[in-house]
């Protein structure tokens, strides 16, 4: 997808054959991540004022630093590409990056867009491991129950609430009063 972690991985795969060229790209991508690390990660429950300050800082850093790194990386890719065999690992890494260019650079225009989709992939990991461990759900109803459970657990994680505590509290409230809906934000 449009993910700098995937682009970086392509250059790492090519590094043994093209160490100098790949190191250049890998270092610039690392600098992009360094810029992002300078913005504090705030919980969703942080005050609006703190959220606004963090977004302002991200906008300033991306405009001042990330944009320059992106321009250098693009210039390097177009300068290096003609001297590289298209089917070489370096040629494929450059082509991969350039083919995704509009998507991987979208983060410059939209502050909500992260550099990579690692968080989404980590969130899906539990579903994939669970499916492998129980070999599917064996029925439509089983799949619906599994989907509901995964949704509850992942929603709680995204809200910064312990999933086990959330499900226990939601269950207690549902037993105490039928039809009660308890969202992760309601659990303290």
Wavefront OBJ file of the C-alpha trace (Angstrom):
o trace
v 0.000 0.000 0.000
v 1.048 3.641 0.388
v 3.478 3.001 3.179
v 7.027 4.238 3.740
v 7.814 1.104 5.782
v 7.112 -1.017 2.682
v 9.174 1.294 0.463
v 12.040 1.128 2.957
v 11.811 -2.670 3.007
v 12.317 -2.788 -0.783
v 15.542 -0.802 -0.444
v 16.717 -3.006 2.425
v 16.143 -6.071 0.217
v 18.296 -4.467 -2.512
v 20.998 -3.231 -0.118
v 23.250 -6.280 -0.384
v 23.648 -5.682 -4.140
v 23.590 -1.865 -4.068
v 24.771 -0.849 -0.580
v 25.692 2.773 -1.270
v 22.610 3.677 -3.302
v 20.199 1.920 -0.963
v 21.805 3.390 2.149
v 21.061 6.858 0.752
v 17.347 6.089 0.315
v 17.108 4.265 3.649
v 18.713 7.186 5.504
v 16.317 9.714 3.957
v 13.336 7.537 4.843
v 14.761 7.271 8.367
v 14.904 11.069 8.502
v 11.180 11.200 7.648
v 10.467 8.974 10.658
v 12.747 11.129 12.822
v 10.675 14.187 11.940
v 7.483 12.333 12.927
v 9.010 11.256 16.259
v 9.382 14.929 17.209
v 5.589 15.279 17.416
v 4.226 13.970 20.736
v 1.705 11.138 20.526
v -1.332 12.188 22.463
v -4.153 9.952 23.639
v -7.493 10.603 21.973
v -8.719 11.899 25.306
v -6.130 14.703 25.429
v -7.579 18.218 25.609
v -8.409 19.864 22.293
v -5.773 22.507 22.977
v -3.012 19.877 23.237
v -4.278 18.131 20.100
v -4.222 21.435 18.193
v -0.671 22.181 19.355
v 0.515 18.739 18.248
v -1.126 19.130 14.824
v 0.388 22.602 14.409
v 3.832 21.210 15.231
v 3.326 18.320 12.783
v 2.255 20.742 10.048
v 5.272 22.967 10.654
v 7.778 20.081 10.753
v 6.348 18.375 7.687
v 6.399 21.667 5.788
v 9.912 22.659 6.859
v 11.724 19.323 6.996
v 9.763 16.438 5.466
v 9.006 18.325 2.265
v 12.746 18.926 1.728
v 13.588 15.258 2.367
v 10.856 14.148 -0.045
v 12.190 16.496 -2.754
v 15.724 15.138 -2.293
v 14.514 11.544 -2.406
v 12.507 12.123 -5.575
v 15.392 13.929 -7.275
v 17.756 11.111 -6.276
v 15.350 8.455 -7.607
v 14.998 10.123 -11.013
v 18.770 10.689 -11.232
v 19.609 7.099 -10.219
v 16.938 5.287 -12.236
v 18.485 5.734 -15.735
v 21.768 4.154 -14.621
v 19.989 1.173 -13.056
v 18.842 -1.975 -14.797
v 15.034 -2.091 -14.622
v 14.943 -5.710 -13.417
v 17.625 -5.222 -10.769
v 16.595 -5.115 -7.124
v 17.489 -1.403 -6.978
v 15.540 -0.684 -10.169
v 12.526 -2.502 -8.744
v 12.794 -0.627 -5.426
v 12.928 2.730 -7.194
v 10.038 1.792 -9.513
v 8.004 0.601 -6.521
v 8.543 3.882 -4.690
v 7.803 6.061 -7.721
v 4.687 4.062 -8.627
v 3.288 4.843 -5.162
v 4.553 8.430 -5.089
v 1.171 10.248 -4.899
v 0.095 7.982 -2.033
v 3.338 7.963 -0.042
v 3.599 11.750 -0.233
v -0.035 12.413 0.717
v 1.050 12.827 4.342
v 2.520 16.217 3.382
v -0.921 17.610 2.531
v -3.047 15.760 5.104
v -1.858 15.841 8.718
v -4.030 12.834 9.605
v -2.122 10.544 7.242
v 0.701 8.608 8.929
v 3.934 7.652 7.171
v 3.005 3.985 7.201
v 0.145 1.612 7.835
v 1.962 -0.389 10.523
v -0.691 0.388 13.157
v -3.428 -1.052 10.932
v -1.334 -4.122 10.145
v -0.629 -4.692 13.854
v -4.350 -4.372 14.601
v -5.150 -7.033 11.997
v -2.461 -9.392 13.275
v -4.681 -10.675 16.095
v -7.450 -11.529 13.652
v -5.075 -13.423 11.373
v -3.444 -15.335 14.229
v -6.877 -16.116 15.699
v -8.145 -17.412 12.358
v -5.092 -19.647 12.009
v -5.436 -20.908 15.572
v -9.086 -21.916 15.305
v -9.075 -22.749 11.568
v -11.911 -20.457 10.787
v -15.246 -20.329 12.476
v -16.862 -23.394 10.837
v -20.214 -21.614 10.552
v -21.732 -18.306 9.574
v -22.829 -17.684 13.170
v -19.326 -18.498 14.435
v -17.857 -15.992 11.991
v -20.347 -13.334 13.132
v -19.473 -13.913 16.795
v -15.739 -13.807 16.028
v -16.183 -10.562 14.065
v -18.145 -9.032 16.946
v -15.491 -10.031 19.488
v -12.624 -8.728 17.349
v -14.510 -5.466 16.840
v -15.049 -5.042 20.590
v -11.437 -5.836 21.460
v -9.886 -3.648 18.768
v -12.261 -0.747 19.515
v -11.249 -0.896 23.173
v -7.553 -0.909 22.222
v -8.032 2.099 19.934
v -9.780 3.958 22.769
v -6.881 3.178 25.102
v -8.959 0.880 27.314
v -7.924 -2.587 28.456
v -10.060 -4.926 26.256
v -10.555 -7.485 29.029
v -11.749 -4.846 31.481
v -14.031 -3.307 28.837
v -15.733 -6.579 27.895
v -16.239 -7.476 31.569
v -17.770 -4.075 32.340
v -19.955 -4.105 29.204
v -21.176 -7.597 30.111
v -21.960 -6.566 33.712
v -23.932 -3.535 32.531
v -25.813 -5.560 29.902
v -26.808 -8.159 32.530
v -27.873 -5.432 34.985
v -29.962 -3.613 32.389
v -30.935 -5.413 29.182
v -30.241 -3.431 26.033
v -27.531 -1.282 27.616
v -24.823 -0.242 25.171
v -21.426 0.383 26.730
v -18.757 1.940 24.565
v -15.051 1.837 25.441
v -15.135 5.563 26.273
v -17.766 4.825 28.943
v -15.414 2.539 30.892
v -13.190 4.323 33.378
l 1 2 3 4 5 6 7 8 9 10 11 12 13 14 15 16 17 18 19 20 21 22 23 24 25 26 27 28 29 30 31 32 33 34 35 36 37 38 39 40 41 42 43 44 45 46 47 48 49 50 51 52 53 54 55 56 57 58 59 60 61 62 63 64 65 66 67 68 69 70 71 72 73 74 75 76 77 78 79 80 81 82 83 84 85 86 87 88 89 90 91 92 93 94 95 96 97 98 99 100 101 102 103 104 105 106 107 108 109 110 111 112 113 114 115 116 117 118 119 120 121 122 123 124 125 126 127 128 129 130 131 132 133 134 135 136 137 138 139 140 141 142 143 144 145 146 147 148 149 150 151 152 153 154 155 156 157 158 159 160 161 162 163 164 165 166 167 168 169 170 171 172 173 174 175 176 177 178 179 180 181 182 183 184 185 186 187 188
